[in-house]
Amino acid sequence: MQNARPAKLLAVASTGEAGEQSNQILYCAAFSPALYQSPDGGTRVSMFSTCGGRFASLYEVSQPDVVSQSTVERDTATKCNTTPLSLRQCYRDADDGESYFACAFAGRGFGAPLEDKDSRFVDINADTPIMIQTERSKPANKRRKLILPFSESQTGAPLLCLAGKRGMIKVVDTRRRSLFFTLTGHGNDVNELKPCPSNEWLLLSASKDESIRLWNLRRAVCVAIFSGHHGHKSGVLSIDWHSSGTHFVSGGMDNTIKLWSLKSDAIKTAIERSEKIYPNGWGDGSDECFDPVSEQFPFYSSTNKVHTNYIDCVQFIGDLILSKSVENKVVLWRPIIESSGEETVYSKQLPSGIEYLWKFELEHCNNWLMKMSAKYHILALGNAKGKVNLWHMRGANLSRHPFRTLDTGTETSVRMVVFNPHGSQLVAVKDDSTVWLWEIL
């Protein structure tokens, strides 16, 4: 194809080299939104995290130099002699029964290490993962002393948020290399985490308990719960923010896709109140408590008009929606909403009209919890045969079939792919514990 963009394999890493992490399915990968300067003061680097089992790893990626379009394409599954990918930190949950399904970067940590006896720096390598263990015995007033300065400083690295089978969200300060606090409230697995694009302190979580929760990481409180009367009737598998940060989309095991708004007076007031509350009530007998808003009415629901099976991945493309189901298809479509817009609908019938725009043909992609990524008009998605397919998403190159297929060499499922914030690199994580990095030229 004339305008097909080549992809160059930059690196392959195996978390199996980290001993106990071997044979762990890697469910998720997420890039940090920030770029950092390398220790030598030259190369810019980015960070991304992966998670699976009770482990999470943090990788550093050197940003590629400008490469001409004549660069030789390299799609084969061979390791590069010089790799821009290096494992920087590794975390292990103290709970043997934990299994992480989701990771994300949100909020900000400290700009410098704390001078505190409980905040120790250690040399990190793959053979000595850092233990993540909630210290419930730590006095609440001491925890408040830690979180309050932290919440007022926005100069540090983004916090790493991890969640999975236990339903708790572990918030890790990667600068201090320790668990900072734990968010509790969900009653079952947490399947996805998404930071707000317009407010880095707001985080959404989607759970098997049929709810979505909005958290304020600055104050460690739950702001709102989206579930109930017109909410999902089974587990929520995927969520994504609109670029405006004013609403989000969700998809789940009830085969429906719903749109939720943050524009109601109740939610806007709750967000404002959550910025002012002190994180009391952490076991010190304080009466101060923050009650989250309960939102039971999305402003749109697709019923089963788009998909007739589990919807395990949804993503906004501008005002359009890209959704994937375990029925081997990805659909690009537009929700048809009345002129009343995102105002809460209290009627018995929610808007549910759709306008089909395009269907992308898939093969070997009927396993659930296989996540896609779209950036700068390129759609990427892995399958159960170890392939990563790329599709064009606009213009004359729009096609139902992929314009390029990247091969990982083994027929083990590619569980998730994700572009870096600039769309220049693509990471894939697999069921065989390997991490793959390509440069999109």
BAFILO-376680 format. One line per field, with one value per residue (C-alpha): residue number from 1; residue in three letters; chain; x, y, z. Coordinates in Angstrom, 2 decimals. Layout:
BEGIN
num: [NUM | ...];
residu: [ALA | ...];
chaine: [A | ...];
c1: [X | ...];
c2: [Y | ...];
c3: [Z | ...];
***
This chain:
BEGIN
num: [1 | 2 | 3 | 4 | 5 | 6 | 7 | 8 | 9 | 10 | 11 | 12 | 13 | 14 | 15 | 16 | 17 | 18 | 19 | 20 | 21 | 22 | 23 | 24 | 25 | 26 | 27 | 28 | 29 | 30 | 31 | 32 | 33 | 34 | 35 | 36 | 37 | 38 | 39 | 40 | 41 | 42 | 43 | 44 | 45 | 46 | 47 | 48 | 49 | 50 | 51 | 52 | 53 | 54 | 55 | 56 | 57 | 58 | 59 | 60 | 61 | 62 | 63 | 64 | 65 | 66 | 67 | 68 | 69 | 70 | 71 | 72 | 73 | 74 | 75 | 76 | 77 | 78 | 79 | 80 | 81 | 82 | 83 | 84 | 85 | 86 | 87 | 88 | 89 | 90 | 91 | 92 | 93 | 94 | 95 | 96 | 97 | 98 | 99 | 100 | 101 | 102 | 103 | 104 | 105 | 106 | 107 | 108 | 109 | 110 | 111 | 112 | 113 | 114 | 115 | 116 | 117 | 118 | 119 | 120 | 121 | 122 | 123 | 124 | 125 | 126 | 127 | 128 | 129 | 130 | 131 | 132 | 133 | 134 | 135 | 136 | 137 | 138 | 139 | 140 | 141 | 142 | 143 | 144 | 145 | 146 | 147 | 148 | 149 | 150 | 151 | 152 | 153 | 154 | 155 | 156 | 157 | 158 | 159 | 160 | 161 | 162 | 163 | 164 | 165 | 166 | 167 | 168 | 169 | 170 | 171 | 172 | 173 | 174 | 175 | 176 | 177 | 178 | 179 | 180 | 181 | 182 | 183 | 184 | 185 | 186 | 187 | 188 | 189 | 190 | 191 | 192 | 193 | 194 | 195 | 196 | 197 | 198 | 199 | 200 | 201 | 202 | 203 | 204 | 205 | 206 | 207 | 208 | 209 | 210 | 211 | 212 | 213 | 214 | 215 | 216 | 217 | 218 | 219 | 220 | 221 | 222 | 223 | 224 | 225 | 226 | 227 | 228 | 229 | 230 | 231 | 232 | 233 | 234 | 235 | 236 | 237 | 238 | 239 | 240 | 241 | 242 | 243 | 244 | 245 | 246 | 247 | 248 | 249 | 250 | 251 | 252 | 253 | 254 | 255 | 256 | 257 | 258 | 259 | 260 | 261 | 262 | 263 | 264 | 265 | 266 | 267 | 268 | 269 | 270 | 271 | 272 | 273 | 274 | 275 | 276 | 277 | 278 | 279 | 280 | 281 | 282 | 283 | 284 | 285 | 286 | 287 | 288 | 289 | 290 | 291 | 292 | 293 | 294 | 295 | 296 | 297 | 298 | 299 | 300 | 301 | 302 | 303 | 304 | 305 | 306 | 307 | 308 | 309 | 310 | 311 | 312 | 313 | 314 | 315 | 316 | 317 | 318 | 319 | 320 | 321 | 322 | 323 | 324 | 325 | 326 | 327 | 328 | 329 | 330 | 331 | 332 | 333 | 334 | 335 | 336 | 337 | 338 | 339 | 340 | 341 | 342 | 343 | 344 | 345 | 346 | 347 | 348 | 349 | 350 | 351 | 352 | 353 | 354 | 355 | 356 | 357 | 358 | 359 | 360 | 361 | 362 | 363 | 364 | 365 | 366 | 367 | 368 | 369 | 370 | 371 | 372 | 373 | 374 | 375 | 376 | 377 | 378 | 379 | 380 | 381 | 382 | 383 | 384 | 385 | 386 | 387 | 388 | 389 | 390 | 391 | 392 | 393 | 394 | 395 | 396 | 397 | 398 | 399 | 400 | 401 | 402 | 403 | 404 | 405 | 406 | 407 | 408 | 409 | 410 | 411 | 412 | 413 | 414 | 415 | 416 | 417 | 418 | 419 | 420 | 421 | 422 | 423 | 424 | 425 | 426 | 427 | 428 | 429 | 430 | 431 | 432 | 433 | 434 | 435 | 436 | 437 | 438 | 439 | 440 | 441];
residu: [MET | GLN | ASN | ALA | ARG | PRO | ALA | LYS | LEU | LEU | ALA | VAL | ALA | SER | THR | GLY | GLU | ALA | GLY | GLU | GLN | SER | ASN | GLN | ILE | LEU | TYR | CYS | ALA | ALA | PHE | SER | PRO | ALA | LEU | TYR | GLN | SER | PRO | ASP | GLY | GLY | THR | ARG | VAL | SER | MET | PHE | SER | THR | CYS | GLY | GLY | ARG | PHE | ALA | SER | LEU | TYR | GLU | VAL | SER | GLN | PRO | ASP | VAL | VAL | SER | GLN | SER | THR | VAL | GLU | ARG | ASP | THR | ALA | THR | LYS | CYS | ASN | THR | THR | PRO | LEU | SER | LEU | ARG | GLN | CYS | TYR | ARG | ASP | ALA | ASP | ASP | GLY | GLU | SER | TYR | PHE | ALA | CYS | ALA | PHE | ALA | GLY | ARG | GLY | PHE | GLY | ALA | PRO | LEU | GLU | ASP | LYS | ASP | SER | ARG | PHE | VAL | ASP | ILE | ASN | ALA | ASP | THR | PRO | ILE | MET | ILE | GLN | THR | GLU | ARG | SER | LYS | PRO | ALA | ASN | LYS | ARG | ARG | LYS | LEU | ILE | LEU | PRO | PHE | SER | GLU | SER | GLN | THR | GLY | ALA | PRO | LEU | LEU | CYS | LEU | ALA | GLY | LYS | ARG | GLY | MET | ILE | LYS | VAL | VAL | ASP | THR | ARG | ARG | ARG | SER | LEU | PHE | PHE | THR | LEU | THR | GLY | HIS | GLY | ASN | ASP | VAL | ASN | GLU | LEU | LYS | PRO | CYS | PRO | SER | ASN | GLU | TRP | LEU | LEU | LEU | SER | ALA | SER | LYS | ASP | GLU | SER | ILE | ARG | LEU | TRP | ASN | LEU | ARG | ARG | ALA | VAL | CYS | VAL | ALA | ILE | PHE | SER | GLY | HIS | HIS | GLY | HIS | LYS | SER | GLY | VAL | LEU | SER | ILE | ASP | TRP | HIS | SER | SER | GLY | THR | HIS | PHE | VAL | SER | GLY | GLY | MET | ASP | ASN | THR | ILE | LYS | LEU | TRP | SER | LEU | LYS | SER | ASP | ALA | ILE | LYS | THR | ALA | ILE | GLU | ARG | SER | GLU | LYS | ILE | TYR | PRO | ASN | GLY | TRP | GLY | ASP | GLY | SER | ASP | GLU | CYS | PHE | ASP | PRO | VAL | SER | GLU | GLN | PHE | PRO | PHE | TYR | SER | SER | THR | ASN | LYS | VAL | HIS | THR | ASN | TYR | ILE | ASP | CYS | VAL | GLN | PHE | ILE | GLY | ASP | LEU | ILE | LEU | SER | LYS | SER | VAL | GLU | ASN | LYS | VAL | VAL | LEU | TRP | ARG | PRO | ILE | ILE | GLU | SER | SER | GLY | GLU | GLU | THR | VAL | TYR | SER | LYS | GLN | LEU | PRO | SER | GLY | ILE | GLU | TYR | LEU | TRP | LYS | PHE | GLU | LEU | GLU | HIS | CYS | ASN | ASN | TRP | LEU | MET | LYS | MET | SER | ALA | LYS | TYR | HIS | ILE | LEU | ALA | LEU | GLY | ASN | ALA | LYS | GLY | LYS | VAL | ASN | LEU | TRP | HIS | MET | ARG | GLY | ALA | ASN | LEU | SER | ARG | HIS | PRO | PHE | ARG | THR | LEU | ASP | THR | GLY | THR | GLU | THR | SER | VAL | ARG | MET | VAL | VAL | PHE | ASN | PRO | HIS | GLY | SER | GLN | LEU | VAL | ALA | VAL | LYS | ASP | ASP | SER | THR | VAL | TRP | LEU | TRP | GLU | ILE | LEU];
chaine: [A | A | A | A | A | A | A | A | A | A | A | A | A | A | A | A | A | A | A | A | A | A | A | A | A | A | A | A | A | A | A | A | A | A | A | A | A | A | A | A | A | A | A | A | A | A | A | A | A | A | A | A | A | A | A | A | A | A | A | A | A | A | A | A | A | A | A | A | A | A | A | A | A | A | A | A | A | A | A | A | A | A | A | A | A | A | A | A | A | A | A | A | A | A | A | A | A | A | A | A | A | A | A | A | A | A | A | A | A | A | A | A | A | A | A | A | A | A | A | A | A | A | A | A | A | A | A | A | A | A | A | A | A | A | A | A | A | A | A | A | A | A | A | A | A | A | A | A | A | A | A | A | A | A | A | A | A | A | A | A | A | A | A | A | A | A | A | A | A | A | A | A | A | A | A | A | A | A | A | A | A | A | A | A | A | A | A | A | A | A | A | A | A | A | A | A | A | A | A | A | A | A | A | A | A | A | A | A | A | A | A | A | A | A | A | A | A | A | A | A | A | A | A | A | A | A | A | A | A | A | A | A | A | A | A | A | A | A | A | A | A | A | A | A | A | A | A | A | A | A | A | A | A | A | A | A | A | A | A | A | A | A | A | A | A | A | A | A | A | A | A | A | A | A | A | A | A | A | A | A | A | A | A | A | A | A | A | A | A | A | A | A | A | A | A | A | A | A | A | A | A | A | A | A | A | A | A | A | A | A | A | A | A | A | A | A | A | A | A | A | A | A | A | A | A | A | A | A | A | A | A | A | A | A | A | A | A | A | A | A | A | A | A | A | A | A | A | A | A | A | A | A | A | A | A | A | A | A | A | A | A | A | A | A | A | A | A | A | A | A | A | A | A | A | A | A | A | A | A | A | A | A | A | A | A | A | A | A | A | A | A | A | A | A | A | A | A | A | A | A | A | A | A | A | A | A | A | A | A | A | A | A | A | A | A | A | A | A | A | A | A | A | A | A | A | A | A | A | A | A | A | A | A | A | A | A | A | A | A | A | A];
c1: [0.00 | 1.41 | 1.04 | 1.55 | 3.77 | 6.65 | 7.33 | 10.76 | 11.24 | 13.34 | 13.40 | 12.03 | 12.07 | 10.98 | 9.72 | 10.39 | 14.00 | 12.80 | 12.52 | 9.13 | 7.52 | 7.97 | 4.83 | 2.69 | 0.14 | 0.78 | -2.64 | -1.83 | 0.73 | 0.52 | 2.82 | 3.60 | 2.54 | 5.83 | 9.23 | 12.41 | 16.03 | 18.45 | 21.19 | 23.76 | 21.70 | 21.26 | 18.68 | 15.04 | 13.36 | 9.80 | 8.44 | 5.83 | 4.54 | 3.34 | 1.46 | 0.38 | 0.03 | 1.11 | 3.93 | 4.34 | 7.39 | 8.55 | 10.56 | 12.58 | 12.47 | 14.90 | 13.08 | 14.09 | 16.05 | 14.40 | 14.51 | 14.00 | 11.19 | 13.81 | 14.74 | 14.72 | 11.55 | 12.01 | 9.00 | 10.70 | 10.83 | 14.53 | 16.12 | 18.07 | 21.75 | 21.34 | 18.08 | 16.47 | 14.43 | 15.61 | 13.89 | 14.13 | 11.84 | 9.94 | 7.17 | 5.63 | 2.40 | 2.66 | -0.72 | -0.21 | -3.82 | -3.55 | -3.48 | -3.10 | -5.28 | -4.79 | -2.13 | -2.12 | -0.16 | -2.02 | -1.41 | 2.09 | 4.54 | 7.17 | 9.79 | 12.49 | 12.87 | 11.35 | 13.62 | 11.68 | 12.82 | 9.98 | 11.02 | 14.11 | 15.82 | 17.05 | 18.86 | 16.28 | 16.83 | 14.77 | 15.89 | 14.87 | 11.30 | 10.00 | 7.27 | 3.94 | 2.37 | -0.27 | 0.88 | -2.50 | -0.85 | 0.75 | -0.93 | -3.43 | -1.89 | 1.46 | -0.17 | -1.83 | 1.54 | 2.80 | -0.13 | -0.79 | 2.62 | 2.47 | -0.91 | 0.28 | 3.41 | 3.04 | 6.71 | 7.34 | 6.85 | 3.30 | 2.06 | 1.70 | -1.77 | -2.30 | -5.50 | -6.90 | -8.46 | -8.68 | -10.61 | -8.18 | -6.22 | -2.60 | -1.02 | 2.78 | 5.21 | 7.94 | 10.33 | 10.16 | 9.75 | 7.00 | 3.26 | 1.78 | -1.83 | -4.60 | -8.04 | -10.80 | -14.47 | -14.94 | -16.48 | -14.85 | -12.12 | -10.96 | -10.56 | -9.35 | -7.98 | -8.03 | -6.65 | -8.59 | -6.99 | -7.96 | -7.18 | -4.34 | -5.61 | -8.89 | -8.90 | -11.66 | -11.84 | -14.07 | -15.02 | -16.65 | -18.98 | -20.95 | -19.74 | -17.35 | -15.76 | -14.25 | -11.35 | -9.48 | -5.89 | -4.92 | -7.10 | -7.42 | -11.23 | -13.94 | -15.86 | -18.64 | -20.01 | -21.60 | -23.95 | -27.50 | -30.85 | -29.65 | -26.07 | -24.35 | -26.04 | -22.83 | -19.11 | -17.61 | -14.60 | -13.46 | -13.68 | -12.25 | -12.37 | -13.44 | -10.54 | -12.51 | -12.59 | -16.32 | -17.69 | -16.59 | -17.65 | -17.94 | -18.45 | -19.04 | -20.25 | -23.89 | -23.05 | -23.87 | -21.93 | -22.88 | -21.94 | -21.69 | -21.43 | -19.51 | -21.41 | -24.20 | -24.21 | -23.92 | -20.74 | -19.10 | -19.79 | -18.43 | -15.19 | -14.79 | -15.51 | -13.07 | -10.27 | -10.83 | -11.26 | -8.43 | -7.90 | -9.12 | -11.03 | -8.07 | -8.45 | -7.93 | -11.56 | -12.19 | -15.81 | -14.85 | -15.88 | -16.54 | -19.71 | -19.43 | -22.19 | -24.27 | -25.00 | -27.46 | -28.31 | -25.95 | -27.01 | -26.71 | -26.89 | -26.32 | -28.34 | -27.09 | -27.23 | -23.46 | -22.34 | -24.08 | -21.29 | -18.88 | -17.42 | -13.88 | -12.44 | -13.85 | -12.05 | -13.01 | -11.79 | -12.71 | -16.49 | -16.70 | -16.44 | -14.27 | -15.48 | -14.25 | -16.16 | -15.15 | -17.16 | -14.12 | -14.95 | -14.07 | -16.67 | -16.24 | -19.56 | -21.30 | -23.88 | -27.05 | -28.05 | -30.86 | -30.07 | -30.40 | -26.85 | -25.26 | -27.92 | -28.94 | -31.86 | -34.40 | -36.90 | -37.45 | -35.93 | -32.32 | -31.05 | -29.66 | -29.40 | -26.20 | -24.63 | -22.32 | -19.21 | -16.81 | -16.15 | -12.61 | -12.26 | -10.47 | -9.12 | -8.26 | -9.42 | -12.38 | -10.62 | -11.77 | -9.58 | -7.54 | -7.09 | -6.56 | -4.98 | -5.60 | -3.41 | -3.04 | -5.39 | -3.66 | -5.49 | -3.38 | -4.67 | -3.09 | -4.61 | -4.39 | -1.81 | 0.91 | 0.29 | -0.20 | -2.29 | -2.33 | -5.19 | -5.51 | -8.47 | -9.09 | -8.97 | -8.48 | -6.39 | -9.28 | -9.59 | -11.41 | -8.25 | -4.89 | -2.22 | 0.54 | 1.02 | 3.79 | 4.94 | 6.10 | 7.39 | 5.24 | 1.53 | 0.73 | -1.93 | -1.06 | -3.07 | -2.71 | -1.05 | -0.54 | 0.99 | 3.18 | 1.62 | 3.22 | 2.22 | 5.84 | 6.27 | 4.06 | 4.29 | 2.68 | 2.42 | 1.75 | 0.57 | 4.14 | 5.40 | 7.21 | 7.17 | 7.60 | 8.52 | 8.24 | 9.00 | 6.25 | 8.03];
c2: [0.00 | 3.34 | 5.21 | 2.32 | 3.34 | 0.92 | -0.39 | -1.19 | -3.62 | -1.86 | -4.27 | -7.41 | -7.93 | -10.88 | -10.37 | -14.07 | -13.05 | -11.65 | -15.05 | -15.21 | -13.23 | -16.02 | -17.48 | -14.52 | -13.29 | -9.58 | -7.94 | -4.27 | -1.66 | 2.12 | 4.99 | 7.86 | 11.19 | 12.80 | 12.78 | 12.71 | 13.58 | 10.65 | 10.64 | 11.70 | 14.82 | 14.03 | 11.55 | 12.09 | 9.03 | 7.97 | 5.43 | 2.73 | 0.13 | -3.43 | -5.65 | -9.25 | -11.67 | -9.87 | -8.08 | -4.70 | -3.50 | -0.03 | 0.36 | 3.26 | 3.89 | 6.11 | 8.36 | 7.57 | 9.99 | 11.31 | 8.45 | 8.86 | 7.03 | 4.95 | 3.14 | -0.59 | -2.18 | -4.85 | -6.92 | -10.18 | -11.43 | -10.94 | -8.96 | -5.84 | -5.71 | -2.28 | -1.79 | 1.47 | -0.49 | -1.05 | -2.39 | 0.23 | -0.95 | -4.06 | -4.37 | -7.43 | -7.41 | -8.98 | -10.67 | -14.00 | -13.90 | -10.57 | -10.48 | -7.09 | -6.47 | -2.71 | -0.03 | 3.72 | 6.88 | 9.73 | 12.56 | 13.55 | 12.30 | 14.19 | 16.13 | 14.68 | 11.76 | 12.24 | 12.50 | 9.83 | 6.59 | 4.75 | 6.08 | 4.14 | 4.17 | 0.79 | -0.34 | -1.98 | -4.78 | -7.60 | -10.06 | -7.91 | -6.69 | -4.13 | -5.43 | -3.61 | -4.01 | -1.81 | -0.67 | -0.51 | -0.04 | 3.28 | 6.07 | 8.09 | 11.42 | 10.29 | 9.31 | 12.71 | 14.40 | 12.48 | 13.01 | 16.71 | 18.06 | 15.56 | 16.77 | 20.37 | 19.54 | 18.77 | 18.63 | 14.92 | 11.92 | 10.67 | 8.11 | 4.50 | 3.08 | -0.70 | -2.72 | -6.17 | -9.19 | -7.84 | -4.74 | -2.34 | 0.37 | 0.53 | 3.97 | 3.77 | 6.67 | 5.49 | 8.20 | 6.92 | 3.35 | 2.49 | 2.17 | 5.55 | 4.71 | 2.27 | 3.17 | 0.80 | 0.64 | -1.77 | -5.12 | -7.19 | -7.21 | -3.88 | -4.35 | -0.94 | 2.40 | 5.64 | 9.07 | 12.18 | 14.06 | 17.47 | 16.88 | 14.50 | 14.01 | 12.40 | 8.66 | 6.35 | 2.67 | 0.01 | -3.07 | -6.46 | -5.21 | -3.41 | 0.04 | 2.76 | 4.98 | 8.43 | 9.10 | 12.23 | 11.13 | 14.46 | 13.70 | 9.92 | 9.96 | 8.50 | 11.39 | 9.57 | 6.08 | 5.37 | 2.38 | 1.44 | 1.84 | 2.50 | 1.41 | -1.77 | -5.02 | -7.03 | -6.43 | -3.29 | -4.23 | -0.99 | 2.81 | 5.80 | 9.56 | 12.05 | 14.42 | 17.26 | 15.38 | 16.17 | 12.68 | 9.11 | 5.88 | 2.42 | -1.10 | -4.37 | -7.93 | -6.86 | -6.15 | -2.45 | 0.78 | 3.75 | 7.41 | 9.19 | 12.91 | 14.84 | 18.04 | 17.64 | 20.13 | 17.30 | 15.86 | 19.24 | 20.23 | 16.90 | 17.38 | 20.88 | 19.63 | 16.77 | 19.27 | 20.90 | 17.91 | 16.69 | 12.94 | 12.22 | 9.15 | 6.85 | 5.01 | 7.85 | 8.19 | 11.36 | 12.09 | 13.87 | 11.77 | 12.35 | 10.86 | 10.13 | 11.10 | 8.21 | 8.59 | 5.99 | 7.59 | 7.65 | 10.01 | 7.30 | 3.49 | 1.42 | -1.60 | -4.40 | -2.49 | -2.34 | -5.68 | -8.85 | -10.16 | -8.94 | -5.51 | -5.57 | -2.37 | 1.09 | 4.24 | 7.74 | 8.90 | 12.56 | 12.43 | 8.99 | 5.69 | 2.71 | -0.47 | -4.06 | -7.20 | -10.83 | -11.54 | -10.77 | -7.22 | -3.62 | -1.01 | 2.73 | 4.48 | 7.63 | 7.75 | 9.59 | 11.86 | 14.39 | 18.10 | 18.02 | 16.66 | 15.24 | 16.28 | 13.44 | 11.48 | 10.36 | 8.93 | 5.22 | 5.23 | 6.35 | 7.55 | 4.52 | 5.44 | 4.67 | 5.54 | 2.82 | 4.25 | 1.36 | -2.24 | -3.61 | -7.30 | -9.41 | -12.94 | -14.98 | -12.20 | -13.75 | -14.02 | -11.40 | -8.80 | -8.14 | -4.36 | -2.17 | 1.25 | 4.03 | 7.09 | 9.56 | 7.61 | 4.25 | 1.38 | -1.39 | -4.67 | -8.01 | -11.46 | -14.98 | -16.04 | -13.62 | -11.05 | -7.29 | -5.79 | -2.15 | -0.41 | 3.08 | 4.95 | 7.83 | 9.03 | 6.94 | 4.42 | 3.42 | -0.35 | -3.20 | -5.28 | -4.42 | -2.69 | -4.27 | -7.24 | -7.39 | -10.85 | -11.72 | -15.14 | -17.31 | -18.12 | -16.81 | -14.15 | -10.48 | -9.23 | -5.47 | -2.93 | 0.75 | 3.70 | 6.21 | 9.70 | 10.86 | 7.80 | 7.11 | 3.87 | 0.86 | -1.56 | -5.01 | -7.37 | -11.07 | -14.13 | -15.51 | -12.60 | -10.85 | -7.13 | -5.90 | -2.41 | -1.08 | 2.29 | 3.48 | 5.37];
c3: [0.00 | -1.03 | 2.27 | 4.67 | 7.56 | 8.26 | 11.75 | 13.14 | 16.01 | 18.65 | 21.59 | 23.18 | 26.95 | 29.01 | 32.53 | 32.91 | 33.48 | 36.82 | 38.46 | 40.19 | 37.38 | 34.86 | 33.28 | 34.35 | 31.83 | 31.24 | 31.04 | 30.74 | 29.70 | 30.20 | 29.27 | 31.60 | 30.05 | 31.08 | 29.37 | 31.45 | 30.88 | 30.96 | 33.65 | 31.05 | 30.40 | 26.73 | 25.55 | 26.43 | 27.91 | 28.57 | 31.03 | 30.75 | 33.16 | 32.67 | 35.09 | 35.48 | 38.36 | 41.52 | 39.72 | 38.06 | 36.15 | 35.14 | 31.92 | 30.57 | 26.82 | 24.94 | 22.49 | 18.91 | 16.79 | 13.67 | 11.16 | 7.44 | 5.68 | 3.89 | 7.11 | 6.57 | 7.89 | 10.53 | 11.53 | 12.50 | 16.07 | 16.75 | 19.53 | 18.67 | 19.52 | 21.07 | 22.90 | 24.00 | 26.56 | 30.13 | 33.23 | 35.98 | 38.79 | 39.70 | 42.30 | 43.92 | 45.89 | 49.31 | 48.77 | 47.01 | 45.85 | 44.03 | 40.25 | 38.55 | 35.49 | 35.12 | 35.52 | 34.85 | 35.64 | 37.34 | 39.80 | 40.86 | 43.44 | 45.40 | 43.54 | 45.80 | 48.24 | 51.68 | 54.68 | 56.55 | 58.11 | 56.34 | 52.93 | 51.93 | 48.57 | 47.38 | 44.28 | 42.05 | 39.60 | 38.18 | 40.85 | 43.83 | 43.30 | 45.77 | 48.05 | 47.94 | 51.34 | 52.95 | 56.40 | 58.12 | 61.50 | 60.54 | 62.53 | 60.50 | 61.53 | 60.12 | 56.84 | 56.66 | 57.18 | 54.17 | 51.84 | 52.46 | 51.28 | 48.44 | 47.27 | 47.05 | 45.03 | 41.33 | 40.36 | 40.83 | 38.59 | 37.93 | 40.44 | 39.33 | 40.01 | 40.05 | 40.47 | 39.83 | 41.44 | 45.01 | 43.96 | 45.64 | 43.83 | 44.99 | 44.41 | 44.19 | 44.36 | 41.98 | 43.17 | 46.75 | 45.46 | 47.90 | 48.25 | 49.06 | 49.80 | 48.85 | 47.51 | 48.60 | 47.69 | 44.81 | 45.69 | 42.98 | 40.30 | 38.89 | 35.14 | 33.95 | 35.18 | 33.20 | 34.25 | 33.26 | 30.31 | 31.72 | 35.42 | 36.23 | 39.81 | 38.70 | 38.02 | 36.75 | 37.68 | 36.08 | 38.06 | 37.85 | 40.62 | 37.84 | 38.86 | 37.74 | 40.38 | 40.09 | 42.48 | 43.50 | 44.09 | 45.60 | 48.63 | 48.29 | 48.17 | 45.95 | 44.36 | 42.49 | 41.79 | 38.40 | 38.72 | 39.52 | 37.79 | 34.22 | 34.80 | 33.68 | 34.64 | 34.64 | 35.01 | 33.46 | 31.34 | 29.72 | 30.07 | 28.24 | 28.71 | 26.08 | 25.39 | 27.04 | 30.36 | 30.70 | 29.97 | 29.45 | 27.76 | 29.31 | 27.97 | 29.72 | 29.98 | 29.52 | 25.84 | 26.20 | 25.79 | 27.96 | 28.05 | 31.40 | 32.10 | 34.75 | 33.99 | 36.54 | 39.40 | 41.92 | 40.40 | 39.74 | 43.34 | 44.60 | 42.65 | 44.09 | 47.64 | 47.26 | 46.59 | 49.98 | 52.26 | 54.46 | 54.29 | 57.80 | 58.82 | 58.27 | 61.52 | 63.99 | 65.05 | 63.04 | 62.09 | 58.89 | 55.91 | 52.21 | 50.75 | 47.02 | 44.61 | 43.25 | 39.52 | 38.20 | 34.84 | 31.85 | 29.07 | 26.42 | 26.22 | 23.08 | 24.33 | 22.03 | 18.76 | 18.31 | 19.75 | 20.89 | 23.13 | 25.81 | 25.06 | 26.40 | 24.91 | 24.14 | 23.04 | 21.96 | 18.55 | 18.73 | 19.24 | 17.63 | 19.48 | 18.66 | 20.36 | 20.34 | 21.24 | 21.63 | 18.46 | 16.30 | 15.26 | 15.97 | 15.06 | 14.52 | 15.14 | 16.26 | 19.07 | 18.06 | 20.93 | 21.08 | 21.23 | 25.04 | 24.97 | 28.09 | 30.57 | 32.85 | 31.42 | 34.00 | 31.54 | 31.15 | 27.67 | 27.17 | 23.78 | 21.96 | 18.28 | 16.40 | 13.08 | 11.80 | 10.15 | 9.69 | 10.67 | 10.98 | 10.20 | 12.83 | 13.01 | 16.10 | 18.40 | 20.21 | 23.56 | 26.02 | 27.72 | 24.59 | 24.39 | 21.34 | 20.96 | 18.43 | 17.97 | 15.10 | 12.83 | 13.29 | 15.02 | 16.59 | 18.01 | 18.84 | 18.50 | 19.91 | 17.30 | 18.44 | 15.68 | 16.01 | 13.20 | 12.13 | 10.28 | 8.80 | 10.23 | 7.84 | 4.28 | 1.17 | 3.11 | 5.38 | 5.03 | 6.66 | 6.58 | 8.23 | 6.16 | 8.22 | 10.53 | 13.11 | 14.15 | 17.68 | 16.66 | 18.92 | 18.87 | 22.32 | 22.79 | 22.58 | 25.53 | 25.02 | 22.74 | 23.53 | 21.69 | 23.48 | 23.85 | 20.59 | 18.56 | 17.59 | 19.53 | 20.15 | 23.08 | 23.18 | 26.16 | 25.85 | 27.71 | 27.65 | 29.83 | 26.98 | 26.22 | 22.64 | 21.48 | 17.92 | 16.41 | 14.06 | 11.28];
***
